[in-house]
């Protein structure tokens, strides 16, 4: 695109209506639309012309007919569209270049949106409906996004009333915006100071990682509780879907649901018991559940003398070719080591080594033994839902010896 020639053509149109405008300003707007937003040159010229027509009150300068109104489920990256939708969520802007960001929805679906600071667009209100004309559709991290720029016309409209998002099975999640119903089945220790909570949510079809970033007004989810989650962001995290709940509406429900937390399996020898295994202390503050230090310190709620005990195993299995980190919850841990939580507490309270005694007994019960574990695999870690101890099979000894003898 020859920006200078196009800018000159637009300038001449404005001059013919008795007004003047800086050529450099026109060219800058054209470049921004084409180079930053990927707008087709023809659409960029039309947009800048119409924007000047509005600014200078020159209706006769406007070109072209109205942009086709599309539904959210039909948006395709690279398009230049008009949509009518509701602001269902607003989020903190991650950069000064962004005025607002959040989720827009209509009866067909939902999409993330960004309003650039340079757009000088009206401030959008959560719960209100708007018509966006000449908005740009692009793609970010595998999902469709709507960009509101200086050439976008934003008009508040009456709207289509209440929306009823369609709940989707967790197993069918893909990058974008989705609503699900599931149970919090695991909570993980934060790997970053920016994370308020992360863990695993599951329904009858599968499970998915979730994360809540620290922001004002965000609350933690309670493990074991069922939630209906509307308009969560679904991102690709190491090749798997991941839910970000900061823009979502989260509604707790009564009752329980049957869940599936994965069908990955791994067999191998238990070769390492990691620190943090055995008898541990957890923060008693509702919704926290973080593991405390030896001084009963929670990184969020500080000293917690009224802690709660728990059992778990953190370690590694090795099958001779590869290793797998495993995280085993209390119910499975009790079966594997033959020790209940109450027994572990009694031992810790009546032996000189205290909680270290439980770690040593776990190590003796696990190291060198073979297990088959199943569960959900996330980032190379197996979140175990069940384990079986593998016993020596003497009938296989001859077969193994024959294979070893046949090796070059």
C-alpha positions in Angstrom: 0.0 0.0 0.0 1.3 3.5 -0.9 0.4 5.3 2.3 1.3 8.7 1.0 -0.8 8.5 -2.1 -3.8 7.1 -0.2 -3.4 9.9 2.4 -3.3 12.5 -0.3 -6.5 11.1 -1.8 -8.3 11.3 1.5 -6.9 14.8 2.1 -8.3 16.0 -1.2 -11.8 14.6 -0.4 -11.7 16.5 2.9 -10.5 19.7 1.2 -13.3 19.5 -1.3 -15.7 19.8 1.6 -14.1 23.0 2.9 -11.8 21.5 5.6 -8.1 20.7 5.9 -6.3 17.9 7.7 -2.7 17.1 8.2 -1.4 14.5 5.6 1.0 13.1 8.2 -1.9 12.4 10.6 -3.9 10.6 7.9 -0.8 8.5 6.9 -0.1 7.6 10.6 -3.7 6.3 11.0 -3.5 4.3 7.8 -0.1 2.7 8.9 -1.5 1.8 12.3 -4.5 0.1 10.9 -2.6 -1.9 8.2 0.6 -2.7 10.0 -0.5 -3.1 13.6 -4.0 -4.5 13.1 -3.7 -6.2 9.8 -6.6 -4.3 8.2 -6.9 -4.7 4.4 -5.8 -1.5 2.7 -9.2 -0.8 1.1 -10.9 -1.1 4.5 -8.2 1.1 6.2 -8.9 3.9 3.6 -12.6 3.6 4.2 -12.3 3.6 7.9 -10.0 6.7 8.1 -12.3 8.5 5.6 -15.4 7.7 7.7 -13.7 8.6 10.9 -12.8 12.0 9.5 -16.4 12.4 8.3 -17.6 11.9 11.9 -15.0 14.2 13.4 -15.7 17.0 11.0 -19.5 16.5 10.7 -19.3 15.8 7.0 -21.8 13.0 6.3 -21.3 13.4 2.5 -17.7 12.3 3.0 -18.6 8.8 4.2 -18.0 5.9 1.9 -19.3 2.4 1.5 -22.3 0.7 3.1 -22.5 -0.7 6.6 -20.2 -3.5 7.6 -22.0 -6.9 7.8 -23.2 -7.7 11.4 -21.9 -11.0 12.5 -22.5 -13.3 15.4 -19.6 -14.2 17.7 -19.5 -17.8 16.8 -19.0 -16.9 13.1 -16.0 -14.6 13.7 -12.9 -15.4 11.7 -9.4 -13.9 12.2 -8.5 -11.2 9.7 -12.1 -10.0 9.3 -13.3 -6.4 9.7 -16.8 -6.7 11.3 -19.7 -5.3 13.2 -21.1 -7.1 16.2 -23.7 -6.5 18.8 -22.9 -8.1 22.2 -22.9 -7.7 25.9 -20.0 -7.0 28.2 -20.1 -9.9 30.6 -16.7 -9.4 32.2 -14.1 -6.8 32.6 -10.5 -7.5 33.6 -7.5 -5.5 34.7 -5.6 -4.0 31.8 -2.2 -5.7 31.5 -0.5 -2.7 29.8 -0.9 1.1 29.6 -1.5 0.7 25.9 -4.8 -1.1 26.7 -7.7 0.9 28.0 -10.0 -2.0 28.7 -10.1 -5.8 28.3 -12.6 -8.5 29.1 -15.3 -10.8 27.6 -18.1 -10.0 25.2 -21.0 -12.4 24.6 -24.1 -12.9 22.5 -26.5 -15.8 22.2 -24.0 -17.8 20.1 -20.8 -17.5 22.2 -18.2 -15.3 23.8 -15.0 -13.7 22.8 -12.2 -11.8 24.5 -11.9 -8.1 23.6 -9.3 -5.4 23.9 -9.9 -1.6 23.7 -6.6 0.2 22.8 -5.9 3.4 24.8 -5.4 5.3 21.5 -8.9 4.4 20.4 -10.4 7.1 22.7 -13.5 4.8 22.8 -16.2 5.3 25.4 -15.8 3.4 28.6 -17.6 0.1 28.4 -19.8 -0.9 31.3 -20.2 -4.5 32.5 -23.7 -5.8 31.9 -24.4 -3.3 29.0 -24.9 -4.1 25.3 -23.0 -2.4 22.5 -22.7 -2.3 18.8 -19.1 -2.3 17.5 -18.7 -1.3 13.9 -15.4 -1.8 12.1 -13.8 -3.9 14.8 -10.8 -6.1 13.9 -10.9 -9.9 14.5 -7.5 -11.5 15.2 -6.1 -14.5 17.0 -4.1 -14.6 20.2 -2.7 -17.9 21.7 -5.0 -20.0 19.6 -8.2 -18.1 20.3 -10.3 -15.5 18.5 -10.1 -11.9 19.9 -11.9 -8.7 19.0 -9.8 -5.4 18.9 -11.5 -2.0 19.3 -9.3 0.7 17.7 -9.6 4.3 16.7 -11.6 3.4 13.6 -14.2 1.4 15.5 -17.6 3.0 16.1 -19.0 2.1 19.6 -22.7 2.6 20.3 -24.6 1.5 23.4 -27.8 -0.4 22.3 -30.8 -1.9 24.0 -29.4 -5.4 23.7 -30.9 -8.8 23.7 -31.6 -9.4 27.3 -30.3 -12.1 29.5 -27.9 -14.7 28.1 -27.8 -18.4 28.8 -24.3 -19.7 28.2 -24.0 -23.3 27.0 -22.1 -25.6 29.3 -19.5 -27.7 27.6 -17.8 -31.0 28.7 -14.3 -30.5 30.1 -13.0 -33.1 27.7 -14.0 -30.9 24.7 -12.4 -27.6 25.8 -10.4 -25.7 23.3 -8.7 -22.2 23.3 -11.3 -19.4 23.6 -14.1 -18.7 26.1 -16.1 -21.5 27.7 -18.6 -22.3 30.5 -18.3 -25.5 32.5 -19.6 -27.3 35.5 -17.1 -29.2 37.6 -15.7 -30.2 40.9 -12.5 -28.9 42.5 -10.6 -32.2 43.0 -7.1 -31.0 43.7 -5.4 -27.9 44.9 -1.7 -27.3 44.1 0.9 -25.3 45.9 1.5 -22.0 44.0 4.5 -21.9 41.7 4.5 -18.1 41.6 3.8 -15.3 44.0 1.3 -13.9 41.4 -1.0 -17.0 41.7 -3.8 -16.9 44.2 -4.8 -20.5 43.5 -4.3 -23.3 41.0 -5.5 -26.9 40.9 -7.7 -29.3 39.0 -11.4 -29.1 38.1 -13.1 -32.3 36.8 -16.5 -33.5 35.5 -17.6 -36.9 34.3 -15.6 -36.5 31.0 -12.2 -35.4 32.3 -10.3 -32.8 34.2 -8.5 -29.5 33.5 -6.0 -27.3 35.2 -7.3 -24.0 36.5 -5.6 -20.8 37.8 -6.7 -17.7 39.5 -4.3 -14.8 39.4 -4.0 -12.4 42.3 -6.4 -9.4 41.8 -8.6 -7.4 44.0 -11.9 -9.1 44.7 -10.8 -12.6 43.5 -11.6 -15.4 45.9 -10.3 -19.0 46.2 -12.3 -22.1 45.4 -13.0 -24.7 48.0 -11.7 -28.2 47.3 -14.5 -30.8 47.0 -17.0 -28.2 46.0 -19.0 -28.2 42.7 -19.1 -25.0 40.7 -20.7 -23.7 37.6 -18.2 -21.4 35.9 -19.4 -19.0 33.2 -17.1 -17.3 30.7 -13.7 -18.7 31.7 -10.7 -18.1 29.5 -9.4 -21.3 28.0 -5.7 -21.1 27.0 -3.2 -23.6 25.7 -0.8 -24.6 28.5 2.0 -26.9 27.5 -0.3 -28.5 24.9 -3.2 -28.9 27.2 -6.3 -26.7 27.9 -6.0 -24.5 31.0 -8.8 -22.4 32.6 -8.2 -18.9 33.8 -11.0 -17.8 36.1 -10.2 -14.1 36.6 -12.9 -13.1 34.1 -15.3 -15.8 35.0 -18.5 -15.8 37.0 -18.2 -18.7 39.5 -21.3 -20.0 41.2 -21.0 -22.7 44.0 -23.6 -25.5 43.9 -25.0 -28.0 46.4 -24.4 -31.7 46.1 -21.8 -33.7 44.3 -21.0 -35.0 40.8 -19.2 -38.1 39.5 -15.8 -37.0 38.1 -13.0 -38.4 36.0 -9.5 -37.1 36.6 -7.7 -38.8 33.8 -6.6 -42.3 32.6 -2.9 -41.9 32.2 -0.9 -44.8 33.7 2.7 -45.3 34.6 4.5 -48.4 36.0 7.9 -48.3 37.6 10.1 -48.6 40.7 9.7 -45.9 43.3 13.2 -44.4 43.3 12.9 -41.2 45.3 10.7 -39.8 48.1 10.8 -36.0 47.9 10.7 -33.6 50.8 7.2 -32.5 51.7 6.1 -36.2 51.8 4.6 -38.0 54.8 2.7 -36.1 57.5 2.2 -32.5 56.6 0.4 -29.5 58.0 -2.1 -27.4 56.0 -3.4 -23.9 56.5 -6.9 -24.1 58.2 -8.2 -20.8 56.6 -11.2 -21.6 54.5 -10.3 -22.0 50.8 -6.5 -21.9 51.5 -5.2 -25.5 52.2 -1.5 -24.5 51.6 1.2 -26.6 53.1 2.7 -24.9 56.2 6.4 -24.7 57.0 7.8 -26.4 60.1 7.1 -23.2 62.0 3.4 -23.4 61.0 3.8 -20.5 58.6 1.5 -20.0 55.7 2.8 -17.7 52.9 -0.6 -16.0 52.7 -2.0 -16.2 56.2 1.2 -16.2 58.3 1.4 -18.2 61.5 -1.4 -20.8 61.9 -1.3 -22.6 65.2 -4.6 -24.4 64.6 -3.3 -26.2 61.5 -4.8 -29.4 59.9 -2.8 -32.6 59.4 -2.7 -34.4 56.0 -0.8 -37.2 54.4 0.7 -37.3 50.9 3.5 -38.8 48.8 5.7 -36.8 46.4 8.3 -38.8 44.5 9.5 -40.4 41.3 8.8 -43.7 39.5 11.4 -45.1 37.1 10.6 -47.8 34.5 14.2 -48.1 33.2 13.6 -45.8 30.2 11.9 -42.8 31.7 10.9 -41.3 35.0 7.6 -39.7 36.1 7.0 -37.5 39.1 3.9 -38.5 41.1 1.8 -36.7 43.6 -0.3 -39.0 45.7 -3.2 -37.7 47.9 -4.1 -38.9 51.3 -6.6 -41.7 50.5 -4.2 -43.5 48.1 -1.3 -42.8 50.4 -2.9 -44.6 53.3 -3.4 -47.7 51.2 0.1 -47.7 49.8 2.0 -47.3 53.1 -0.6 -49.1 55.4 -0.8 -46.2 57.7 -3.9 -44.0 58.4 -3.7 -40.3 59.2 -4.7 -40.9 62.8 -1.9 -43.5 63.2 0.6 -41.1 61.6 -0.3 -38.3 64.1 0.0 -40.7 67.0 3.4 -41.9 65.9 4.6 -38.3 65.3 3.4 -37.2 68.7 5.1 -40.1 70.6 8.5 -40.5 69.0 11.6 -38.3 69.3 11.8 -37.6 65.6 8.2 -36.5 65.3 7.1 -35.9 61.7 10.5 -37.0 60.4 9.7 -40.5 61.7 6.7 -40.6 59.3 8.9 -39.6 56.4 11.4 -42.4 57.2 8.7 -45.0 57.5 7.2 -43.9 54.1 10.7 -44.2 52.6 11.1 -47.7 53.9 7.7 -48.7 52.7 8.1 -47.3 49.2 11.7 -47.2 47.9 12.6 -50.0 45.5 9.0 -51.3 45.2 7.1 -51.4 41.9 3.8 -49.6 41.4 1.3 -49.0 38.6 -0.2 -45.6 39.1 -3.0 -43.9 37.2 -4.4 -40.4 37.1 -4.1 -37.1 35.3 -0.8 -36.2 33.8 0.0 -32.4 33.9 3.5 -31.1 32.8 5.2 -34.4 33.3 3.6 -34.9 36.8 1.1 -37.7 37.4 -1.7 -36.5 39.7 -2.5 -39.9 41.1 -6.1 -41.2 41.6 -5.1 -44.8 42.3 -2.1 -47.1 42.6 -1.5 -50.8 42.5 1.5 -52.6 44.0 3.2 -54.8 41.4 4.2 -58.2 42.7 7.1 -60.4 41.5 5.9 -62.8 38.8 8.2 -65.9 38.8 6.6 -67.2 35.6 8.1 -64.3 33.7 11.7 -64.9 34.9 12.5 -67.3 32.1 11.1 -64.9 29.5 13.2 -62.1 30.9 16.4 -64.2 30.9 15.8 -65.3 27.3 15.3 -61.7 26.2 18.6 -60.7 28.0 20.5 -63.5 26.4 19.2 -62.5 23.0 20.4 -58.9 23.3 23.5 -58.0 21.2 
